[in-house]
């Protein structure tokens, strides 16, 4: 059976209606042939996968035209993991006074960020969230615009804190009002 059941469909709704019609006509429970129904199901699954890829490419092209990224840009998790690793490493090299935390696919930076403002800002993609008093890097853009606290974000996505040990080369903190 080399029939292309869905090749003439102009859109997803048309293909879905055709699939339902073919299923009613060819399902073994309604007197149809098992092999024919299996081929219809195979082609329907292939059509759905192609339609999903096409939709993702369309959304991606639209986002790129607007200078943005779409979720389709982040499907290679190996690349995403490498991006996160490089950012965390860059941030940890700034100072042991800052706390770097990965929550989901975002990096949050807290601690003594004020005096390291310029160095944090120099790490590509870092932005400041005034309401959270924290810096962040969104490895995958969020389409959810609800206001959440850092604790709520930690509870939703989990959290892994990274810090750097002080070395002899790091300046030692001086307590306010005490001689050095």
MIDOSE-1310 file (N, C-alpha, C; in nm, 2 decimals, decimal comma, always signed):
residues 180
xxxx	+0,08/-0,12/+0,00/+0,00/+0,00/+0,00/+0,09/+0,12/+0,00; +0,09/+0,19/-0,11/+0,17/+0,31/-0,12/+0,09/+0,44/-0,14; -0,04/+0,43/-0,09/-0,13/+0,54/-0,10/-0,08/+0,66/-0,01; -0,09/+0,78/-0,06/-0,05/+0,89/+0,02/-0,19/+0,96/+0,06
xxxx	-0,24/+0,91/+0,17/-0,38/+0,96/+0,22/-0,39/+1,11/+0,24; -0,28/+1,17/+0,29/-0,29/+1,31/+0,34/-0,22/+1,41/+0,25; -0,17/+1,36/+0,13/-0,08/+1,45/+0,05/-0,16/+1,57/-0,01; -0,29/+1,56/-0,02/-0,36/+1,67/-0,08/-0,43/+1,76/+0,02
xxxx	-0,40/+1,74/+0,15/-0,46/+1,82/+0,25/-0,39/+1,96/+0,26; -0,47/+2,06/+0,27/-0,42/+2,20/+0,27/-0,38/+2,25/+0,41; -0,45/+2,19/+0,51/-0,42/+2,23/+0,65/-0,44/+2,12/+0,74; -0,41/+2,14/+0,87/-0,42/+2,04/+0,97/-0,56/+1,99/+0,99
xxxx	-0,66/+2,09/+1,00/-0,80/+2,06/+1,02/-0,85/+1,97/+0,91; -0,82/+2,00/+0,79/-0,86/+1,92/+0,68/-0,80/+1,77/+0,69; -0,68/+1,76/+0,73/-0,62/+1,63/+0,74/-0,68/+1,55/+0,86; -0,71/+1,62/+0,97/-0,78/+1,56/+1,08/-0,91/+1,51/+1,05
xxxx	-0,99/+1,59/+0,97/-1,12/+1,54/+0,93/-1,11/+1,42/+0,84; -1,01/+1,42/+0,75/-0,99/+1,31/+0,66/-0,95/+1,19/+0,73; -0,87/+1,20/+0,84/-0,83/+1,09/+0,92/-0,95/+1,03/+0,99; -1,03/+1,11/+1,04/-1,15/+1,06/+1,11/-1,25/+0,98/+1,01
xxxx	-1,26/+1,04/+0,89/-1,34/+0,97/+0,79/-1,28/+0,84/+0,75; -1,15/+0,84/+0,73/-1,08/+0,71/+0,69/-1,09/+0,61/+0,80; -1,08/+0,65/+0,92/-1,09/+0,56/+1,04/-1,23/+0,50/+1,05; -1,33/+0,58/+1,03/-1,47/+0,53/+1,03/-1,49/+0,42/+0,92
xxxx	-1,43/+0,45/+0,81/-1,45/+0,36/+0,69/-1,36/+0,23/+0,70; -1,24/+0,24/+0,76/-1,14/+0,14/+0,75/-1,11/+0,07/+0,88; -1,16/+0,11/+0,99/-1,13/+0,05/+1,12/-1,18/-0,09/+1,13; -1,10/-0,19/+1,17/-1,14/-0,33/+1,18/-1,27/-0,35/+1,26
xxxx	-1,29/-0,27/+1,36/-1,41/-0,29/+1,44/-1,54/-0,26/+1,36; -1,52/-0,18/+1,25/-1,63/-0,15/+1,17/-1,63/-0,21/+1,03; -1,56/-0,33/+1,03/-1,56/-0,40/+0,90/-1,44/-0,37/+0,81; -1,35/-0,29/+0,85/-1,23/-0,25/+0,77/-1,12/-0,35/+0,78
xxxx	-1,02/-0,32/+0,71/-0,90/-0,41/+0,70/-0,79/-0,36/+0,80; -0,74/-0,45/+0,88/-0,63/-0,41/+0,98/-0,51/-0,35/+0,91; -0,46/-0,41/+0,81/-0,34/-0,36/+0,74/-0,37/-0,22/+0,68; -0,48/-0,19/+0,63/-0,52/-0,06/+0,57/-0,52/+0,04/+0,69
xxxx	-0,58/+0,00/+0,80/-0,59/+0,10/+0,91/-0,46/+0,13/+0,97; -0,37/+0,03/+0,98/-0,23/+0,05/+1,03/-0,16/+0,14/+0,94; -0,18/+0,13/+0,81/-0,11/+0,22/+0,71/-0,17/+0,36/+0,73; -0,30/+0,38/+0,74/-0,36/+0,51/+0,77/-0,30/+0,57/+0,89
xxxx	-0,29/+0,49/+1,00/-0,23/+0,54/+1,13/-0,09/+0,58/+1,11; -0,01/+0,50/+1,04/+0,13/+0,54/+1,01/+0,14/+0,67/+0,94; +0,06/+0,69/+0,83/+0,07/+0,81/+0,76/+0,02/+0,93/+0,84; -0,09/+0,90/+0,92/-0,14/+1,01/+1,00/-0,03/+1,06/+1,10
xxxx	+0,04/+0,96/+1,16/+0,14/+1,00/+1,26/+0,25/+1,08/+1,19; +0,29/+1,03/+1,07/+0,39/+1,10/+0,99/+0,34/+1,24/+0,95; +0,22/+1,26/+0,91/+0,16/+1,39/+0,88/+0,17/+1,48/+1,00; +0,13/+1,43/+1,12/+0,13/+1,51/+1,24/+0,27/+1,56/+1,28
xxxx	+0,36/+1,47/+1,27/+0,50/+1,50/+1,30/+0,55/+1,61/+1,20; +0,52/+1,59/+1,07/+0,57/+1,69/+0,98/+0,50/+1,83/+1,00; +0,37/+1,82/+1,04/+0,30/+1,95/+1,06/+0,35/+2,02/+1,19; +0,39/+1,94/+1,29/+0,45/+2,00/+1,41/+0,58/+2,07/+1,38
xxxx	+0,66/+2,00/+1,30/+0,79/+2,05/+1,26/+0,77/+2,18/+1,18; +0,68/+2,18/+1,09/+0,65/+2,29/+1,00/+0,60/+2,41/+1,09; +0,51/+2,38/+1,19/+0,47/+2,49/+1,27/+0,58/+2,55/+1,36; +0,67/+2,46/+1,41/+0,78/+2,51/+1,49/+0,87/+2,59/+1,40
xxxx	+0,90/+2,55/+1,28/+0,98/+2,63/+1,19/+0,92/+2,76/+1,16; +0,79/+2,77/+1,14/+0,72/+2,89/+1,11/+0,73/+2,99/+1,23; +0,71/+2,93/+1,35/+0,72/+3,02/+1,48/+0,86/+3,06/+1,49; +0,96/+2,97/+1,46/+1,10/+3,01/+1,47/+1,14/+3,12/+1,37
xxxx	+1,09/+3,11/+1,25/+1,12/+3,21/+1,15/+1,06/+3,35/+1,19; +0,94/+3,34/+1,24/+0,87/+3,47/+1,29/+0,95/+3,53/+1,40; +0,99/+3,45/+1,50/+1,07/+3,50/+1,61/+1,20/+3,56/+1,57; +1,27/+3,49/+1,47/+1,40/+3,54/+1,42/+1,38/+3,67/+1,35
xxxx	+1,27/+3,68/+1,28/+1,24/+3,81/+1,20/+1,22/+3,92/+1,30; +1,18/+3,89/+1,42/+1,16/+4,00/+1,53/+1,28/+4,01/+1,61; +1,39/+3,94/+1,58/+1,51/+3,95/+1,66/+1,50/+3,87/+1,79; +1,41/+3,77/+1,80/+1,40/+3,69/+1,92/+1,43/+3,55/+1,89
xxxx	+1,43/+3,47/+2,00/+1,45/+3,32/+1,98/+1,31/+3,26/+2,01; +1,30/+3,14/+1,96/+1,18/+3,06/+1,99/+1,22/+2,94/+2,06; +1,12/+2,86/+2,12/+1,15/+2,74/+2,19/+1,22/+2,64/+2,10; +1,20/+2,65/+1,97/+1,27/+2,55/+1,88/+1,42/+2,57/+1,87
xxxx	+1,46/+2,69/+1,91/+1,61/+2,72/+1,92/+1,68/+2,64/+2,03; +1,60/+2,59/+2,12/+1,66/+2,53/+2,24/+1,64/+2,38/+2,26; +1,61/+2,31/+2,15/+1,58/+2,17/+2,16/+1,70/+2,08/+2,17; +1,82/+2,13/+2,14/+1,94/+2,05/+2,15/+1,99/+2,07/+2,30
xxxx	+1,96/+1,98/+2,38/+1,99/+1,99/+2,53/+2,14/+1,99/+2,55; +2,21/+1,92/+2,46/+2,36/+1,92/+2,48/+2,42/+2,06/+2,46; +2,37/+2,13/+2,36/+2,41/+2,27/+2,34/+2,37/+2,36/+2,46; +2,25/+2,34/+2,51/+2,19/+2,41/+2,62/+2,27/+2,39/+2,75
xxxx	+2,31/+2,27/+2,77/+2,39/+2,24/+2,89/+2,53/+2,30/+2,88; +2,58/+2,31/+2,76/+2,71/+2,37/+2,75/+2,70/+2,52/+2,77; +2,59/+2,58/+2,72/+2,57/+2,73/+2,74/+2,56/+2,76/+2,89; +2,49/+2,68/+2,96/+2,47/+2,70/+3,11/+2,61/+2,68/+3,18
xxxx	+2,68/+2,58/+3,14/+2,81/+2,55/+3,20/+2,91/+2,67/+3,19; +2,91/+2,72/+3,06/+3,00/+2,83/+3,03/+2,96/+2,96/+3,11; +2,83/+2,98/+3,12/+2,79/+3,10/+3,20/+2,82/+3,09/+3,35; +2,79/+2,97/+3,40/+2,81/+2,95/+3,54/+2,96/+2,96/+3,57
xxxx	+3,05/+2,91/+3,49/+3,19/+2,92/+3,51/+3,24/+3,06/+3,50; +3,19/+3,14/+3,40/+3,22/+3,28/+3,39/+3,18/+3,36/+3,51; +3,06/+3,33/+3,56/+3,01/+3,40/+3,68/+3,09/+3,36/+3,80; +3,12/+3,24/+3,82/+3,20/+3,20/+3,94/+3,34/+3,26/+3,94
xxxx	+3,39/+3,29/+3,82/+3,53/+3,34/+3,82/+3,53/+3,49/+3,86; +3,41/+3,55/+3,87/+3,41/+3,69/+3,91/+3,45/+3,71/+4,05; +3,39/+3,64/+4,14/+3,42/+3,66/+4,29/+3,35/+3,55/+4,37; +3,42/+3,51/+4,48/+3,35/+3,42/+4,57/+3,24/+3,48/+4,65
xxxx	+3,22/+3,61/+4,64/+3,12/+3,68/+4,71/+2,98/+3,67/+4,65; +2,98/+3,62/+4,52/+2,85/+3,61/+4,46/+2,80/+3,46/+4,46; +2,67/+3,44/+4,46/+2,61/+3,31/+4,46/+2,55/+3,29/+4,33; +2,59/+3,18/+4,26/+2,53/+3,14/+4,13/+2,44/+3,02/+4,15
xxxx	+2,32/+3,04/+4,10/+2,22/+2,93/+4,12/+2,15/+2,90/+3,99; +2,14/+2,77/+3,96/+2,06/+2,73/+3,84/+1,93/+2,68/+3,89; +1,82/+2,75/+3,84/+1,68/+2,71/+3,87/+1,62/+2,68/+3,73; +1,59/+2,55/+3,71/+1,54/+2,51/+3,58/+1,64/+2,53/+3,47
xxxx	+1,61/+2,62/+3,37/+1,71/+2,65/+3,27/+1,75/+2,80/+3,27; +1,74/+2,85/+3,39/+1,78/+2,99/+3,42/+1,89/+2,99/+3,52; +1,97/+3,09/+3,51/+2,08/+3,12/+3,61/+2,04/+3,24/+3,69; +2,05/+3,24/+3,82/+2,02/+3,35/+3,91/+2,15/+3,38/+3,98
xxxx	+2,18/+3,51/+4,00/+2,30/+3,55/+4,07/+2,26/+3,65/+4,18; +2,30/+3,61/+4,30/+2,27/+3,69/+4,42/+2,40/+3,71/+4,50; +2,39/+3,76/+4,62/+2,51/+3,78/+4,70/+2,55/+3,92/+4,69; +2,68/+3,94/+4,69/+2,74/+4,08/+4,68/+2,75/+4,12/+4,54
xxxx	+2,64/+4,14/+4,47/+2,64/+4,17/+4,33/+2,67/+4,32/+4,30; +2,64/+4,40/+4,39/+2,65/+4,55/+4,37/+2,79/+4,59/+4,33; +2,89/+4,54/+4,41/+3,02/+4,58/+4,38/+3,08/+4,51/+4,26; +3,02/+4,41/+4,21/+3,06/+4,33/+4,09/+2,97/+4,35/+3,97
xxxx	+2,89/+4,46/+3,98/+2,79/+4,49/+3,88/+2,85/+4,49/+3,74; +2,96/+4,56/+3,72/+3,02/+4,57/+3,58/+3,06/+4,43/+3,53; +3,12/+4,35/+3,61/+3,17/+4,22/+3,57/+3,06/+4,13/+3,54; +2,95/+4,13/+3,62/+2,83/+4,05/+3,59/+2,77/+4,09/+3,46
xxxx	+2,75/+4,22/+3,45/+2,69/+4,28/+3,33/+2,77/+4,24/+3,20; +2,90/+4,23/+3,22/+2,98/+4,19/+3,10/+2,96/+4,05/+3,05; +2,91/+3,96/+3,14/+2,88/+3,83/+3,09/+2,76/+3,83/+3,00; +2,77/+3,79/+2,88/+2,67/+3,81/+2,78/+2,54/+3,75/+2,82
xxxx	+2,43/+3,82/+2,80/+2,30/+3,77/+2,83/+2,25/+3,80/+2,97; +2,33/+3,85/+3,06/+2,29/+3,87/+3,20/+2,20/+4,00/+3,21; +2,09/+3,99/+3,28/+2,00/+4,10/+3,30/+1,97/+4,11/+3,45; +1,93/+4,23/+3,49/+1,90/+4,25/+3,63/+1,75/+4,25/+3,66
xxxx	+1,70/+4,18/+3,75/+1,56/+4,18/+3,79/+1,55/+4,26/+3,92; +1,50/+4,39/+3,90/+1,49/+4,48/+4,02/+1,40/+4,42/+4,13; +1,29/+4,36/+4,09/+1,19/+4,31/+4,19/+1,25/+4,20/+4,28; +1,35/+4,13/+4,22/+1,41/+4,02/+4,29/+1,55/+4,05/+4,35
xxxx	+1,60/+4,17/+4,31/+1,73/+4,22/+4,35/+1,83/+4,11/+4,32; +1,82/+4,06/+4,19/+1,91/+3,95/+4,15/+1,93/+3,96/+4,00; +2,05/+3,91/+3,96/+2,08/+3,90/+3,81/+2,03/+3,77/+3,76; +2,00/+3,76/+3,63/+1,96/+3,64/+3,58/+2,00/+3,62/+3,43
xxxx	+2,01/+3,50/+3,39/+2,03/+3,46/+3,25/+1,93/+3,36/+3,21; +1,85/+3,38/+3,11/+1,75/+3,29/+3,06/+1,80/+3,21/+2,95; +1,84/+3,09/+2,98/+1,89/+3,00/+2,87/+1,78/+2,96/+2,77; +1,66/+2,96/+2,82/+1,54/+2,94/+2,74/+1,44/+3,05/+2,78
xxxx	+1,39/+3,12/+2,68/+1,31/+3,23/+2,71/+1,18/+3,18/+2,78; +1,13/+3,26/+2,87/+1,00/+3,23/+2,94/+0,89/+3,30/+2,87; +0,78/+3,22/+2,84/+0,66/+3,28/+2,78/+0,56/+3,30/+2,89; +0,59/+3,27/+3,02/+0,51/+3,29/+3,13/+0,55/+3,42/+3,20
xxxx	+0,46/+3,51/+3,20/+0,49/+3,64/+3,25/+0,43/+3,67/+3,39; +0,41/+3,56/+3,47/+0,36/+3,58/+3,61/+0,48/+3,62/+3,70; +0,45/+3,71/+3,79/+0,55/+3,75/+3,88/+0,56/+3,65/+3,99; +0,69/+3,60/+4,01/+0,72/+3,50/+4,11/+0,84/+3,54/+4,19
xxxx	+0,84/+3,50/+4,31/+0,96/+3,53/+4,40/+1,06/+3,42/+4,36; +1,19/+3,45/+4,40/+1,29/+3,35/+4,38/+1,26/+3,22/+4,45; +1,20/+3,22/+4,57/+1,16/+3,10/+4,64/+1,06/+3,02/+4,56; +0,96/+3,09/+4,51/+0,86/+3,02/+4,42/+0,92/+2,96/+4,30
xxxx	+1,02/+3,03/+4,24/+1,09/+2,97/+4,13/+1,17/+2,85/+4,17; +1,24/+2,86/+4,28/+1,31/+2,74/+4,33/+1,22/+2,62/+4,35; +1,11/+2,65/+4,41/+1,01/+2,54/+4,44/+0,96/+2,48/+4,31; +0,94/+2,56/+4,21/+0,88/+2,51/+4,08/+0,98/+2,43/+4,00
xxxx	+1,11/+2,48/+4,00/+1,21/+2,42/+3,90/+1,32/+2,35/+3,97; +1,33/+2,36/+4,10/+1,45/+2,30/+4,17/+1,56/+2,40/+4,16; +1,67/+2,37/+4,23/+1,77/+2,47/+4,25/+1,90/+2,40/+4,27; +2,01/+2,45/+4,21/+2,14/+2,40/+4,23/+2,23/+2,52/+4,25
xxxx	+2,29/+2,53/+4,37/+2,37/+2,65/+4,40/+2,52/+2,61/+4,38; +2,59/+2,71/+4,31/+2,73/+2,69/+4,29/+2,80/+2,81/+4,35; +2,91/+2,78/+4,41/+2,99/+2,89/+4,47/+3,14/+2,85/+4,46; +3,22/+2,95/+4,47/+3,37/+2,93/+4,46/+3,43/+2,95/+4,59
xxxx	+3,53/+2,87/+4,62/+3,60/+2,88/+4,74/+3,70/+3,00/+4,73; +3,72/+3,07/+4,84/+3,81/+3,18/+4,84/+3,95/+3,12/+4,82; +4,03/+3,20/+4,76/+4,17/+3,17/+4,74/+4,26/+3,28/+4,80; +4,39/+3,25/+4,82/+4,48/+3,35/+4,87/+4,48/+3,48/+4,79
xxxx	+4,45/+3,47/+4,66/+4,45/+3,58/+4,57/+4,33/+3,67/+4,58; +4,22/+3,62/+4,64/+4,10/+3,70/+4,66/+4,11/+3,80/+4,77; +4,06/+3,92/+4,75/+4,07/+4,02/+4,86/+3,98/+3,97/+4,97; +4,03/+3,99/+5,10/+3,95/+3,94/+5,21/+3,85/+4,05/+5,25
xxxx	+3,73/+4,01/+5,29/+3,63/+4,11/+5,32/+3,67/+4,18/+5,45; +3,64/+4,31/+5,46/+3,67/+4,39/+5,58/+3,54/+4,42/+5,64; +3,52/+4,40/+5,77/+3,40/+4,43/+5,84/+3,39/+4,58/+5,86; +3,27/+4,63/+5,84/+3,25/+4,78/+5,85/+3,29/+4,83/+5,98
xxxx	+3,36/+4,94/+5,98/+3,40/+5,01/+6,11/+3,52/+4,94/+6,18; +3,57/+4,83/+6,13/+3,69/+4,77/+6,20/+3,81/+4,80/+6,11; +3,93/+4,81/+6,18/+4,05/+4,83/+6,10/+4,08/+4,71/+6,02; +4,15/+4,72/+5,91/+4,19/+4,61/+5,83/+4,30/+4,54/+5,88
